[in-house]
Amino acid sequence: MAQAGSDGATIEVSHENGIVTVAVQGRITPPVGDEVVRRGLETLRSTGARALLHDFRRARIMETTLQLIRRIRFATDIGVPADARVALLCSVRTPDLDFFESLAQSHGVQYRTFTDGAAALEWLRAAGPAPTAPPPAAP
């Protein structure tokens, strides 16, 4: 479902084949970034998925390195499931995005940045399906 975020960005969240996708179009400012993280993690938990794709190919990140550091703290405070993988799909890798990837990994998040959508999906699918509850014990 597409919803307008703050600052005029459009945020669309979907879930298909075990992967939650949060696609953003427009400017990603700190409030938009927080909303992207919040919606993605809420959908990840509510669906039981183990893979989260942030698709920023039609977005422009308007955050400083310090704001990106704060974003990791925000995400880990909300709670990124330990078995979840998070991928960022962007048009161009930048030093800030490489730093963000390293920072996320140092906080225990399975996180990678990609410019190739097929490679991102392949890596996310390697997380495997969400675990299912074991069958009830026989009486």
N, CA, C and O atoms as CSV, one atom per row, in Angstrom:
chain,resi,resn,atom,element,x,y,z
A,1,MET,N,N,0.837,-1.172,0.000
A,1,MET,CA,C,0.000,0.000,0.000
A,1,MET,C,C,0.889,1.245,0.000
A,1,MET,O,O,1.792,1.361,0.829
A,2,ALA,N,N,0.644,2.159,-0.909
A,2,ALA,CA,C,1.422,3.391,-0.986
A,2,ALA,C,C,0.825,4.437,-0.056
A,2,ALA,O,O,-0.386,4.652,-0.026
A,3,GLN,N,N,1.691,5.070,0.687
A,3,GLN,CA,C,1.258,6.143,1.555
A,3,GLN,C,C,2.278,7.256,1.467
A,3,GLN,O,O,3.478,7.011,1.346
A,4,ALA,N,N,1.790,8.475,1.528
A,4,ALA,CA,C,2.705,9.600,1.512
A,4,ALA,C,C,3.361,9.702,2.874
A,4,ALA,O,O,2.694,9.658,3.907
A,5,GLY,N,N,4.673,9.839,2.861
A,5,GLY,CA,C,5.404,10.046,4.099
A,5,GLY,C,C,5.553,11.539,4.328
A,5,GLY,O,O,5.062,12.360,3.553
A,6,SER,N,N,6.233,11.868,5.396
A,6,SER,CA,C,6.504,13.276,5.624
A,6,SER,C,C,7.462,13.762,4.543
A,6,SER,O,O,8.127,12.955,3.894
A,7,ASP,N,N,7.534,15.039,4.351
A,7,ASP,CA,C,8.434,15.651,3.369
A,7,ASP,C,C,8.113,15.265,1.933
A,7,ASP,O,O,8.969,15.406,1.060
A,8,GLY,N,N,6.896,14.778,1.664
A,8,GLY,CA,C,6.471,14.511,0.302
A,8,GLY,C,C,6.961,13.216,-0.296
A,8,GLY,O,O,6.699,12.966,-1.472
A,9,ALA,N,N,7.652,12.387,0.442
A,9,ALA,CA,C,8.102,11.099,-0.087
A,9,ALA,C,C,6.932,10.125,-0.113
A,9,ALA,O,O,6.012,10.223,0.699
A,10,THR,N,N,6.974,9.192,-1.044
A,10,THR,CA,C,5.972,8.129,-1.113
A,10,THR,C,C,6.625,6.844,-0.629
A,10,THR,O,O,7.701,6.462,-1.090
A,11,ILE,N,N,5.956,6.186,0.304
A,11,ILE,CA,C,6.463,4.948,0.882
A,11,ILE,C,C,5.453,3.853,0.580
A,11,ILE,O,O,4.278,3.974,0.926
A,12,GLU,N,N,5.911,2.781,-0.068
A,12,GLU,CA,C,5.029,1.662,-0.404
A,12,GLU,C,C,5.580,0.401,0.240
A,12,GLU,O,O,6.740,0.042,0.038
A,13,VAL,N,N,4.735,-0.270,1.018
A,13,VAL,CA,C,5.135,-1.488,1.712
A,13,VAL,C,C,4.361,-2.660,1.129
A,13,VAL,O,O,3.143,-2.594,0.963
A,14,SER,N,N,5.089,-3.743,0.818
A,14,SER,CA,C,4.434,-4.943,0.304
A,14,SER,C,C,5.130,-6.175,0.890
A,14,SER,O,O,6.250,-6.104,1.396
A,15,HIS,N,N,4.426,-7.301,0.801
A,15,HIS,CA,C,4.977,-8.579,1.283
A,15,HIS,C,C,4.633,-9.635,0.253
A,15,HIS,O,O,3.465,-9.854,-0.068
A,16,GLU,N,N,5.665,-10.287,-0.261
A,16,GLU,CA,C,5.456,-11.311,-1.270
A,16,GLU,C,C,6.565,-12.348,-1.165
A,16,GLU,O,O,7.746,-12.007,-1.104
A,17,ASN,N,N,6.172,-13.616,-1.144
A,17,ASN,CA,C,7.126,-14.731,-1.116
A,17,ASN,C,C,8.149,-14.603,0.004
A,17,ASN,O,O,9.332,-14.883,-0.192
A,18,GLY,N,N,7.693,-14.179,1.175
A,18,GLY,CA,C,8.567,-14.116,2.339
A,18,GLY,C,C,9.474,-12.909,2.410
A,18,GLY,O,O,10.315,-12.822,3.305
A,19,ILE,N,N,9.321,-11.967,1.481
A,19,ILE,CA,C,10.154,-10.768,1.490
A,19,ILE,C,C,9.268,-9.536,1.642
A,19,ILE,O,O,8.342,-9.320,0.861
A,20,VAL,N,N,9.566,-8.739,2.651
A,20,VAL,CA,C,8.892,-7.456,2.842
A,20,VAL,C,C,9.691,-6.416,2.076
A,20,VAL,O,O,10.904,-6.304,2.252
A,21,THR,N,N,9.013,-5.658,1.229
A,21,THR,CA,C,9.669,-4.601,0.461
A,21,THR,C,C,9.105,-3.255,0.882
A,21,THR,O,O,7.890,-3.067,0.951
A,22,VAL,N,N,10.002,-2.325,1.161
A,22,VAL,CA,C,9.619,-0.942,1.432
A,22,VAL,C,C,10.271,-0.104,0.342
A,22,VAL,O,O,11.479,0.135,0.364
A,23,ALA,N,N,9.456,0.339,-0.614
A,23,ALA,CA,C,9.948,1.140,-1.738
A,23,ALA,C,C,9.667,2.611,-1.459
A,23,ALA,O,O,8.567,2.982,-1.048
A,24,VAL,N,N,10.663,3.426,-1.686
A,24,VAL,CA,C,10.534,4.858,-1.415
A,24,VAL,C,C,10.817,5.638,-2.679
A,24,VAL,O,O,11.755,5.344,-3.419
A,25,GLN,N,N,9.982,6.641,-2.912
A,25,GLN,CA,C,10.189,7.570,-4.015
A,25,GLN,C,C,10.196,8.974,-3.426
A,25,GLN,O,O,9.289,9.350,-2.683
A,26,GLY,N,N,11.222,9.744,-3.761
A,26,GLY,CA,C,11.319,11.106,-3.247
A,26,GLY,C,C,12.518,11.262,-2.328
A,26,GLY,O,O,13.458,10.468,-2.359
A,27,ARG,N,N,12.462,12.301,-1.514
A,27,ARG,CA,C,13.574,12.635,-0.634
A,27,ARG,C,C,13.466,11.879,0.688
A,27,ARG,O,O,12.420,11.889,1.336
A,28,ILE,N,N,14.557,11.224,1.080
A,28,ILE,CA,C,14.595,10.534,2.363
A,28,ILE,C,C,15.290,11.451,3.359
A,28,ILE,O,O,16.515,11.569,3.374
A,29,THR,N,N,14.486,12.091,4.182
A,29,THR,CA,C,14.963,12.952,5.252
A,29,THR,C,C,14.878,12.140,6.548
A,29,THR,O,O,14.332,11.037,6.530
A,30,PRO,N,N,15.394,12.643,7.662
A,30,PRO,CA,C,15.318,11.870,8.908
A,30,PRO,C,C,13.907,11.373,9.273
A,30,PRO,O,O,13.776,10.211,9.657
A,31,PRO,N,N,12.856,12.186,9.174
A,31,PRO,CA,C,11.527,11.648,9.508
A,31,PRO,C,C,11.081,10.539,8.543
A,31,PRO,O,O,10.447,9.572,8.962
A,32,VAL,N,N,11.409,10.677,7.268
A,32,VAL,CA,C,11.050,9.649,6.287
A,32,VAL,C,C,11.833,8.375,6.582
A,32,VAL,O,O,11.266,7.282,6.551
A,33,GLY,N,N,13.124,8.500,6.866
A,33,GLY,CA,C,13.942,7.346,7.188
A,33,GLY,C,C,13.411,6.585,8.388
A,33,GLY,O,O,13.369,5.354,8.374
A,34,ASP,N,N,13.001,7.311,9.438
A,34,ASP,CA,C,12.414,6.654,10.615
A,34,ASP,C,C,11.138,5.913,10.238
A,34,ASP,O,O,10.912,4.791,10.693
A,35,GLU,N,N,10.315,6.528,9.418
A,35,GLU,CA,C,9.057,5.904,8.996
A,35,GLU,C,C,9.308,4.646,8.164
A,35,GLU,O,O,8.598,3.651,8.313
A,36,VAL,N,N,10.304,4.685,7.298
A,36,VAL,CA,C,10.667,3.527,6.481
A,36,VAL,C,C,11.073,2.362,7.391
A,36,VAL,O,O,10.609,1.236,7.213
A,37,VAL,N,N,11.932,2.642,8.354
A,37,VAL,CA,C,12.386,1.594,9.283
A,37,VAL,C,C,11.211,1.058,10.086
A,37,VAL,O,O,11.043,-0.157,10.200
A,38,ARG,N,N,10.402,1.940,10.641
A,38,ARG,CA,C,9.261,1.526,11.475
A,38,ARG,C,C,8.310,0.639,10.688
A,38,ARG,O,O,7.948,-0.442,11.152
A,39,ARG,N,N,7.901,1.082,9.504
A,39,ARG,CA,C,6.946,0.303,8.700
A,39,ARG,C,C,7.529,-1.035,8.270
A,39,ARG,O,O,6.840,-2.055,8.297
A,40,GLY,N,N,8.785,-1.030,7.877
A,40,GLY,CA,C,9.413,-2.275,7.445
A,40,GLY,C,C,9.485,-3.299,8.561
A,40,GLY,O,O,9.127,-4.461,8.363
A,41,LEU,N,N,9.948,-2.876,9.743
A,41,LEU,CA,C,10.077,-3.812,10.851
A,41,LEU,C,C,8.716,-4.270,11.375
A,41,LEU,O,O,8.560,-5.430,11.756
A,42,GLU,N,N,7.738,-3.377,11.398
A,42,GLU,CA,C,6.384,-3.787,11.809
A,42,GLU,C,C,5.833,-4.851,10.866
A,42,GLU,O,O,5.252,-5.839,11.316
A,43,THR,N,N,6.012,-4.657,9.564
A,43,THR,CA,C,5.499,-5.619,8.589
A,43,THR,C,C,6.279,-6.925,8.666
A,43,THR,O,O,5.700,-8.002,8.525
A,44,LEU,N,N,7.576,-6.838,8.888
A,44,LEU,CA,C,8.403,-8.038,9.038
A,44,LEU,C,C,7.876,-8.885,10.197
A,44,LEU,O,O,7.699,-10.095,10.058
A,45,ARG,N,N,7.630,-8.247,11.331
A,45,ARG,CA,C,7.132,-8.979,12.504
A,45,ARG,C,C,5.713,-9.497,12.299
A,45,ARG,O,O,5.416,-10.632,12.672
A,46,SER,N,N,4.838,-8.694,11.717
A,46,SER,CA,C,3.430,-9.107,11.588
A,46,SER,C,C,3.239,-10.224,10.573
A,46,SER,O,O,2.271,-10.980,10.665
A,47,THR,N,N,4.149,-10.344,9.599
A,47,THR,CA,C,4.023,-11.387,8.584
A,47,THR,C,C,4.867,-12.616,8.903
A,47,THR,O,O,4.667,-13.677,8.310
A,48,GLY,N,N,5.807,-12.480,9.833
A,48,GLY,CA,C,6.711,-13.579,10.131
A,48,GLY,C,C,7.810,-13.743,9.097
A,48,GLY,O,O,8.540,-14.734,9.124
A,49,ALA,N,N,7.939,-12.789,8.184
A,49,ALA,CA,C,8.985,-12.856,7.153
A,49,ALA,C,C,10.359,-12.699,7.800
A,49,ALA,O,O,10.478,-12.199,8.919
A,50,ARG,N,N,11.380,-13.128,7.088
A,50,ARG,CA,C,12.756,-13.028,7.582
A,50,ARG,C,C,13.630,-12.184,6.670
A,50,ARG,O,O,14.844,-12.122,6.863
A,51,ALA,N,N,13.034,-11.537,5.683
A,51,ALA,CA,C,13.804,-10.750,4.721
A,51,ALA,C,C,13.117,-9.404,4.487
A,51,ALA,O,O,11.905,-9.335,4.287
A,52,LEU,N,N,13.916,-8.338,4.515
A,52,LEU,CA,C,13.410,-6.980,4.349
A,52,LEU,C,C,14.249,-6.268,3.304
A,52,LEU,O,O,15.470,-6.175,3.432
A,53,LEU,N,N,13.585,-5.765,2.267
A,53,LEU,CA,C,14.258,-5.035,1.195
A,53,LEU,C,C,13.820,-3.577,1.227
A,53,LEU,O,O,12.636,-3.268,1.094
A,54,HIS,N,N,14.791,-2.688,1.406
A,54,HIS,CA,C,14.537,-1.254,1.273
A,54,HIS,C,C,14.938,-0.873,-0.142
A,54,HIS,O,O,16.121,-0.897,-0.481
A,55,ASP,N,N,13.964,-0.523,-0.966
A,55,ASP,CA,C,14.227,-0.162,-2.363
A,55,ASP,C,C,14.265,1.359,-2.471
A,55,ASP,O,O,13.234,2.030,-2.459
A,56,PHE,N,N,15.480,1.878,-2.578
A,56,PHE,CA,C,15.691,3.327,-2.643
A,56,PHE,C,C,16.136,3.772,-4.028
A,56,PHE,O,O,16.702,4.856,-4.168
A,57,ARG,N,N,15.895,2.966,-5.050
A,57,ARG,CA,C,16.365,3.321,-6.398
A,57,ARG,C,C,15.714,4.592,-6.924
A,57,ARG,O,O,16.303,5.285,-7.754
A,58,ARG,N,N,14.503,4.914,-6.455
A,58,ARG,CA,C,13.809,6.129,-6.925
A,58,ARG,C,C,13.763,7.186,-5.824
A,58,ARG,O,O,12.873,8.036,-5.784
A,59,ALA,N,N,14.746,7.105,-4.938
A,59,ALA,CA,C,14.788,8.039,-3.811
A,59,ALA,C,C,16.159,8.699,-3.744
A,59,ALA,O,O,17.130,8.238,-4.344
A,60,ARG,N,N,16.200,9.765,-3.012
A,60,ARG,CA,C,17.462,10.467,-2.776
A,60,ARG,C,C,17.624,10.625,-1.268
A,60,ARG,O,O,16.784,11.232,-0.603
A,61,ILE,N,N,18.711,10.073,-0.740
A,61,ILE,CA,C,18.956,10.128,0.697
A,61,ILE,C,C,19.506,11.507,1.047
A,61,ILE,O,O,20.534,11.937,0.525
A,62,MET,N,N,18.801,12.181,1.937
A,62,MET,CA,C,19.155,13.550,2.325
A,62,MET,C,C,19.553,13.578,3.804
A,62,MET,O,O,19.151,14.476,4.544
A,63,GLU,N,N,20.341,12.595,4.223
A,63,GLU,CA,C,20.723,12.493,5.624
A,63,GLU,C,C,22.240,12.540,5.751
A,63,GLU,O,O,22.964,12.104,4.855
A,64,THR,N,N,22.703,13.065,6.854
A,64,THR,CA,C,24.131,13.114,7.132
A,64,THR,C,C,24.576,11.776,7.721
A,64,THR,O,O,23.750,10.944,8.094
A,65,THR,N,N,25.865,11.588,7.798
A,65,THR,CA,C,26.410,10.367,8.398
A,65,THR,C,C,25.924,10.226,9.841
A,65,THR,O,O,25.579,9.122,10.265
A,66,LEU,N,N,25.890,11.313,10.595
A,66,LEU,CA,C,25.420,11.238,11.983
A,66,LEU,C,C,23.950,10.818,12.057
A,66,LEU,O,O,23.557,10.089,12.968
A,67,GLN,N,N,23.150,11.269,11.114
A,67,GLN,CA,C,21.740,10.861,11.097
A,67,GLN,C,C,21.617,9.381,10.745
A,67,GLN,O,O,20.719,8.705,11.248
A,68,LEU,N,N,22.502,8.863,9.888
A,68,LEU,CA,C,22.488,7.443,9.572
A,68,LEU,C,C,22.882,6.603,10.791
A,68,LEU,O,O,22.328,5.525,11.009
A,69,ILE,N,N,23.825,7.089,11.573
A,69,ILE,CA,C,24.193,6.389,12.809
A,69,ILE,C,C,22.984,6.311,13.736
A,69,ILE,O,O,22.723,5.267,14.332
A,70,ARG,N,N,22.254,7.402,13.856
A,70,ARG,CA,C,21.057,7.431,14.678
A,70,ARG,C,C,20.007,6.448,14.160
A,70,ARG,O,O,19.264,5.856,14.942
A,71,ARG,N,N,19.953,6.281,12.840
A,71,ARG,CA,C,18.978,5.361,12.240
A,71,ARG,C,C,19.229,3.922,12.690
A,71,ARG,O,O,18.281,3.178,12.945
A,72,ILE,N,N,20.497,3.527,12.789
A,72,ILE,CA,C,20.807,2.181,13.262
A,72,ILE,C,C,20.345,2.016,14.707
A,72,ILE,O,O,19.759,0.992,15.060
A,73,ARG,N,N,20.601,3.003,15.528
A,73,ARG,CA,C,20.135,2.932,16.925
A,73,ARG,C,C,18.610,2.836,16.977
A,73,ARG,O,O,18.058,2.065,17.761
A,74,PHE,N,N,17.941,3.614,16.146
A,74,PHE,CA,C,16.472,3.589,16.082
A,74,PHE,C,C,15.993,2.189,15.706
A,74,PHE,O,O,15.072,1.661,16.329
A,75,ALA,N,N,16.608,1.590,14.696
A,75,ALA,CA,C,16.203,0.255,14.239
A,75,ALA,C,C,16.460,-0.803,15.304
A,75,ALA,O,O,15.606,-1.655,15.551
A,76,THR,N,N,17.622,-0.757,15.931
A,76,THR,CA,C,17.919,-1.772,16.938
A,76,THR,C,C,17.079,-1.571,18.190
A,76,THR,O,O,16.783,-2.539,18.891
A,77,ASP,N,N,16.690,-0.338,18.486
A,77,ASP,CA,C,15.785,-0.099,19.620
A,77,ASP,C,C,14.404,-0.691,19.338
A,77,ASP,O,O,13.777,-1.259,20.232
A,78,ILE,N,N,13.927,-0.557,18.092
A,78,ILE,CA,C,12.646,-1.157,17.713
A,78,ILE,C,C,12.770,-2.674,17.773
A,78,ILE,O,O,11.859,-3.364,18.231
A,79,GLY,N,N,13.892,-3.180,17.312
A,79,GLY,CA,C,14.149,-4.614,17.347
A,79,GLY,C,C,14.164,-5.241,15.969
A,79,GLY,O,O,13.115,-5.463,15.364
A,80,VAL,N,N,15.352,-5.522,15.479
A,80,VAL,CA,C,15.511,-6.245,14.223
A,80,VAL,C,C,15.664,-7.718,14.607
A,80,VAL,O,O,16.596,-8.063,15.333
A,81,PRO,N,N,14.771,-8.590,14.139
A,81,PRO,CA,C,14.902,-10.010,14.488
A,81,PRO,C,C,16.291,-10.537,14.124
A,81,PRO,O,O,16.816,-10.233,13.054
A,82,ALA,N,N,16.874,-11.321,15.016
A,82,ALA,CA,C,18.244,-11.810,14.821
A,82,ALA,C,C,18.400,-12.642,13.551
A,82,ALA,O,O,19.474,-12.661,12.950
A,83,ASP,N,N,17.327,-13.335,13.137
A,83,ASP,CA,C,17.432,-14.184,11.945
A,83,ASP,C,C,17.015,-13.465,10.666
A,83,ASP,O,O,16.965,-14.076,9.599
A,84,ALA,N,N,16.717,-12.179,10.767
A,84,ALA,CA,C,16.277,-11.417,9.587
A,84,ALA,C,C,17.476,-10.897,8.802
A,84,ALA,O,O,18.532,-10.599,9.360
A,85,ARG,N,N,17.280,-10.800,7.503
A,85,ARG,CA,C,18.248,-10.148,6.622
A,85,ARG,C,C,17.616,-8.869,6.096
A,85,ARG,O,O,16.432,-8.833,5.761
A,86,VAL,N,N,18.428,-7.825,6.030
A,86,VAL,CA,C,17.959,-6.532,5.537
A,86,VAL,C,C,18.876,-6.103,4.404
A,86,VAL,O,O,20.097,-6.058,4.561
A,87,ALA,N,N,18.275,-5.785,3.254
A,87,ALA,CA,C,19.050,-5.332,2.098
A,87,ALA,C,C,18.584,-3.940,1.690
A,87,ALA,O,O,17.395,-3.626,1.728
A,88,LEU,N,N,19.540,-3.126,1.305
A,88,LEU,CA,C,19.249,-1.812,0.737
A,88,LEU,C,C,19.578,-1.888,-0.743
A,88,LEU,O,O,20.699,-2.224,-1.125
A,89,LEU,N,N,18.596,-1.574,-1.567
A,89,LEU,CA,C,18.787,-1.545,-3.013
A,89,LEU,C,C,18.805,-0.083,-3.441
A,89,LEU,O,O,17.831,0.644,-3.250
A,90,CYS,N,N,19.932,0.339,-4.024
A,90,CYS,CA,C,20.079,1.734,-4.428
A,90,CYS,C,C,20.670,1.800,-5.831
A,90,CYS,O,O,21.133,0.792,-6.365
A,91,SER,N,N,20.653,2.966,-6.415
A,91,SER,CA,C,21.187,3.151,-7.760
A,91,SER,C,C,22.703,3.237,-7.772
A,91,SER,O,O,23.349,2.737,-8.693
A,92,VAL,N,N,23.271,3.867,-6.757
A,92,VAL,CA,C,24.710,4.089,-6.692
A,92,VAL,C,C,25.182,3.872,-5.256
A,92,VAL,O,O,24.598,4.406,-4.314
A,93,ARG,N,N,26.248,3.080,-5.099
A,93,ARG,CA,C,26.858,2.916,-3.774
A,93,ARG,C,C,27.670,4.165,-3.455
A,93,ARG,O,O,28.365,4.700,-4.318
A,94,THR,N,N,27.580,4.618,-2.233
A,94,THR,CA,C,28.358,5.773,-1.799
A,94,THR,C,C,29.142,5.385,-0.547
A,94,THR,O,O,28.809,4.395,0.104
A,95,PRO,N,N,30.166,6.140,-0.206
A,95,PRO,CA,C,30.896,5.853,1.033
A,95,PRO,C,C,29.988,5.869,2.270
A,95,PRO,O,O,30.181,5.071,3.187
A,96,ASP,N,N,29.004,6.770,2.298
A,96,ASP,CA,C,28.081,6.799,3.440
A,96,ASP,C,C,27.285,5.498,3.544
A,96,ASP,O,O,27.073,4.992,4.646
A,97,LEU,N,N,26.847,4.956,2.417
A,97,LEU,CA,C,26.089,3.706,2.448
A,97,LEU,C,C,26.980,2.533,2.834
A,97,LEU,O,O,26.534,1.621,3.531
A,98,ASP,N,N,28.228,2.547,2.393
A,98,ASP,CA,C,29.171,1.506,2.811
A,98,ASP,C,C,29.407,1.583,4.319
A,98,ASP,O,O,29.469,0.558,4.998
A,99,PHE,N,N,29.538,2.804,4.834
A,99,PHE,CA,C,29.709,2.997,6.279
A,99,PHE,C,C,28.471,2.490,7.022
A,99,PHE,O,O,28.596,1.811,8.042
A,100,PHE,N,N,27.289,2.814,6.522
A,100,PHE,CA,C,26.043,2.390,7.155
A,100,PHE,C,C,25.969,0.854,7.194
A,100,PHE,O,O,25.550,0.274,8.196
A,101,GLU,N,N,26.378,0.207,6.099
A,101,GLU,CA,C,26.385,-1.258,6.057
A,101,GLU,C,C,27.295,-1.824,7.152
A,101,GLU,O,O,26.901,-2.738,7.877
A,102,SER,N,N,28.491,-1.292,7.270
A,102,SER,CA,C,29.429,-1.756,8.301
A,102,SER,C,C,28.879,-1.505,9.695
A,102,SER,O,O,29.004,-2.352,10.579
A,103,LEU,N,N,28.275,-0.350,9.891
A,103,LEU,CA,C,27.706,-0.001,11.189
A,103,LEU,C,C,26.566,-0.945,11.560
A,103,LEU,O,O,26.490,-1.415,12.695
A,104,ALA,N,N,25.690,-1.220,10.614
A,104,ALA,CA,C,24.573,-2.137,10.883
A,104,ALA,C,C,25.098,-3.515,11.257
A,104,ALA,O,O,24.619,-4.133,12.208
A,105,GLN,N,N,26.081,-3.989,10.509
A,105,GLN,CA,C,26.650,-5.305,10.799
A,105,GLN,C,C,27.313,-5.328,12.170
A,105,GLN,O,O,27.234,-6.333,12.877
A,106,SER,N,N,27.964,-4.239,12.551
A,106,SER,CA,C,28.609,-4.193,13.871
A,106,SER,C,C,27.581,-4.166,15.002
A,106,SER,O,O,27.912,-4.465,16.149
A,107,HIS,N,N,26.337,-3.809,14.683
A,107,HIS,CA,C,25.244,-3.842,15.662
A,107,HIS,C,C,24.459,-5.152,15.586
A,107,HIS,O,O,23.383,-5.267,16.173
A,108,GLY,N,N,24.994,-6.131,14.869
A,108,GLY,CA,C,24.372,-7.456,14.825
A,108,GLY,C,C,23.281,-7.632,13.789
A,108,GLY,O,O,22.572,-8.639,13.811
A,109,VAL,N,N,23.128,-6.678,12.879
A,109,VAL,CA,C,22.097,-6.767,11.851
A,109,VAL,C,C,22.716,-7.388,10.592
A,109,VAL,O,O,23.767,-6.948,10.127
A,110,GLN,N,N,22.055,-8.410,10.051
A,110,GLN,CA,C,22.489,-8.992,8.776
A,110,GLN,C,C,22.047,-8.027,7.675
A,110,GLN,O,O,20.894,-8.062,7.247
A,111,TYR,N,N,22.939,-7.184,7.226
A,111,TYR,CA,C,22.605,-6.052,6.354
A,111,TYR,C,C,23.608,-5.961,5.218
A,111,TYR,O,O,24.816,-6.079,5.424
A,112,ARG,N,N,23.087,-5.750,4.012
A,112,ARG,CA,C,23.956,-5.545,2.849
A,112,ARG,C,C,23.347,-4.499,1.938
A,112,ARG,O,O,22.131,-4.310,1.904
A,113,THR,N,N,24.220,-3.817,1.196
A,113,THR,CA,C,23.810,-2.807,0.223
A,113,THR,C,C,24.066,-3.357,-1.176
A,113,THR,O,O,25.114,-3.944,-1.442
A,114,PHE,N,N,23.087,-3.159,-2.073
A,114,PHE,CA,C,23.174,-3.675,-3.441
A,114,PHE,C,C,22.778,-2.599,-4.444
A,114,PHE,O,O,21.997,-1.700,-4.133
A,115,THR,N,N,23.329,-2.702,-5.656
A,115,THR,CA,C,22.850,-1.911,-6.784
A,115,THR,C,C,22.179,-2.821,-7.809
A,115,THR,O,O,21.593,-2.335,-8.776
A,116,ASP,N,N,22.258,-4.110,-7.613
A,116,ASP,CA,C,21.676,-5.114,-8.509
A,116,ASP,C,C,20.500,-5.787,-7.786
A,116,ASP,O,O,20.688,-6.485,-6.789
A,117,GLY,N,N,19.293,-5.566,-8.305
A,117,GLY,CA,C,18.093,-6.110,-7.670
A,117,GLY,C,C,18.085,-7.623,-7.579
A,117,GLY,O,O,17.664,-8.175,-6.563
A,118,ALA,N,N,18.543,-8.308,-8.624
A,118,ALA,CA,C,18.558,-9.774,-8.609
A,118,ALA,C,C,19.506,-10.291,-7.533
A,118,ALA,O,O,19.190,-11.264,-6.848
A,119,ALA,N,N,20.657,-9.656,-7.379
A,119,ALA,CA,C,21.615,-10.069,-6.350
A,119,ALA,C,C,21.042,-9.836,-4.952
A,119,ALA,O,O,21.240,-10.653,-4.052
A,120,ALA,N,N,20.334,-8.725,-4.772
A,120,ALA,CA,C,19.714,-8.441,-3.472
A,120,ALA,C,C,18.682,-9.511,-3.130
A,120,ALA,O,O,18.663,-10.020,-2.010
A,121,LEU,N,N,17.827,-9.851,-4.089
A,121,LEU,CA,C,16.798,-10.862,-3.838
A,121,LEU,C,C,17.415,-12.232,-3.575
A,121,LEU,O,O,16.932,-12.974,-2.720
A,122,GLU,N,N,18.470,-12.570,-4.296
A,122,GLU,CA,C,19.144,-13.859,-4.078
A,122,GLU,C,C,19.687,-13.936,-2.653
A,122,GLU,O,O,19.524,-14.953,-1.978
A,123,TRP,N,N,20.327,-12.869,-2.198
A,123,TRP,CA,C,20.875,-12.843,-0.841
A,123,TRP,C,C,19.752,-12.922,0.203
A,123,TRP,O,O,19.877,-13.630,1.202
A,124,LEU,N,N,18.666,-12.196,-0.033
A,124,LEU,CA,C,17.549,-12.229,0.914
A,124,LEU,C,C,16.907,-13.620,0.973
A,124,LEU,O,O,16.550,-14.094,2.052
A,125,ARG,N,N,16.762,-14.260,-0.167
A,125,ARG,CA,C,16.145,-15.593,-0.193
A,125,ARG,C,C,16.994,-16.620,0.547
A,125,ARG,O,O,16.467,-17.630,1.012
A,126,ALA,N,N,18.273,-16.384,0.663
A,126,ALA,CA,C,19.150,-17.300,1.386
A,126,ALA,C,C,18.824,-17.341,2.876
A,126,ALA,O,O,19.283,-18.231,3.591
A,127,ALA,N,N,18.032,-16.376,3.343
A,127,ALA,CA,C,17.600,-16.382,4.744
A,127,ALA,C,C,16.668,-17.555,5.004
A,127,ALA,O,O,16.491,-17.972,6.149
A,128,GLY,N,N,16.078,-18.084,3.951
A,128,GLY,CA,C,15.168,-19.215,4.090
A,128,GLY,C,C,13.787,-18.776,4.519
A,128,GLY,O,O,13.565,-17.608,4.841
A,129,PRO,N,N,12.854,-19.724,4.523
A,129,PRO,CA,C,11.489,-19.391,4.917
A,129,PRO,C,C,11.388,-19.138,6.413
A,129,PRO,O,O,12.241,-19.563,7.192
A,130,ALA,N,N,10.352,-18.451,6.789
A,130,ALA,CA,C,10.108,-18.206,8.209
A,130,ALA,C,C,9.863,-19.537,8.908
A,130,ALA,O,O,9.219,-20.424,8.349
A,131,PRO,N,N,10.375,-19.681,10.132
A,131,PRO,CA,C,10.151,-20.941,10.831
A,131,PRO,C,C,8.678,-21.137,11.135
A,131,PRO,O,O,7.939,-20.175,11.340
A,132,THR,N,N,8.266,-22.381,11.163
A,132,THR,CA,C,6.884,-22.684,11.512
A,132,THR,C,C,6.877,-23.305,12.893
A,132,THR,O,O,7.876,-23.870,13.338
A,133,ALA,N,N,5.771,-23.198,13.552
A,133,ALA,CA,C,5.631,-23.787,14.876
A,133,ALA,C,C,5.652,-25.301,14.762
A,133,ALA,O,O,5.081,-25.853,13.821
A,134,PRO,N,N,6.300,-25.986,15.703
A,134,PRO,CA,C,6.304,-27.442,15.643
A,134,PRO,C,C,4.893,-27.980,15.868
A,134,PRO,O,O,4.087,-27.337,16.542
A,135,PRO,N,N,4.591,-29.137,15.317
A,135,PRO,CA,C,3.245,-29.698,15.521
A,135,PRO,C,C,3.040,-30.020,16.996
A,135,PRO,O,O,3.997,-30.336,17.703
A,136,PRO,N,N,1.799,-29.942,17.462
A,136,PRO,CA,C,1.535,-30.231,18.870
A,136,PRO,C,C,1.891,-31.690,19.171
A,136,PRO,O,O,1.757,-32.573,18.324
A,137,ALA,N,N,2.343,-31.907,20.394
A,137,ALA,CA,C,2.704,-33.280,20.804
A,137,ALA,C,C,1.450,-34.146,20.872
A,137,ALA,O,O,0.368,-33.691,21.242
A,138,ALA,N,N,1.637,-35.399,20.505
A,138,ALA,CA,C,0.504,-36.344,20.550
A,138,ALA,C,C,0.163,-36.653,22.000
A,138,ALA,O,O,1.057,-36.789,22.835
A,139,PRO,N,N,-1.128,-36.766,22.303
A,139,PRO,CA,C,-1.533,-37.028,23.705
A,139,PRO,C,C,-1.165,-38.425,24.149
A,139,PRO,O,O,-1.433,-38.801,25.290
